[in-house]
Structure formats: C-alpha cells, structure tokens
C-alpha cells in the first residue's frame, strides 16, 4: 500500500516532467519561429 509520501513524490515527478516538456516545446517553437522570421 502506498503512503502519502509516495503519492506526493509521484505528483512532483509528474509536475517536473510537465515543466520540462513545456520548456522544451517553448525552446523548439522559439527556434522554429526564429528560423522562419
């Protein structure tokens, strides 16, 4: 059975992954837009 701590860690990992994905997408978009303009 998972403890509250384990669940909290899972949530933090998900948030970190979401942030990394967002940042990567933003940088990629910025590079693409910079290339086209």
C-alpha positions as CSV (number, residue, x, y, z in Angstrom):
1,X,0.0,0.0,0.0
2,X,1.3,3.4,-1.0
3,X,1.9,6.0,1.6
4,X,1.0,9.7,1.3
5,X,4.7,10.4,0.8
6,X,5.0,8.1,-2.2
7,X,2.0,9.7,-3.8
8,X,3.4,13.2,-3.1
9,X,6.7,12.2,-4.8
10,X,4.8,10.8,-7.9
11,X,2.9,14.1,-8.2
12,X,6.2,16.1,-8.0
13,X,7.7,13.9,-10.7
14,X,4.7,14.4,-13.0
15,X,4.9,18.2,-12.4
16,X,8.7,18.2,-13.2
17,X,8.1,16.2,-16.4
18,X,5.3,18.6,-17.4
19,X,7.6,21.6,-16.9
20,X,10.4,20.0,-18.8
21,X,8.1,19.2,-21.7
22,X,6.7,22.7,-21.7
23,X,10.2,24.3,-21.7
24,X,11.4,22.0,-24.4
25,X,8.3,22.9,-26.6
26,X,8.8,26.6,-25.9
27,X,12.5,26.5,-26.9
28,X,11.7,24.4,-30.0
29,X,8.9,26.9,-31.0
30,X,11.2,29.8,-30.4
31,X,13.9,28.3,-32.6
32,X,11.4,27.4,-35.4
33,X,9.9,30.9,-35.3
34,X,13.3,32.4,-35.3
35,X,14.2,30.4,-38.4
36,X,11.1,31.4,-40.3
37,X,11.2,35.1,-39.5
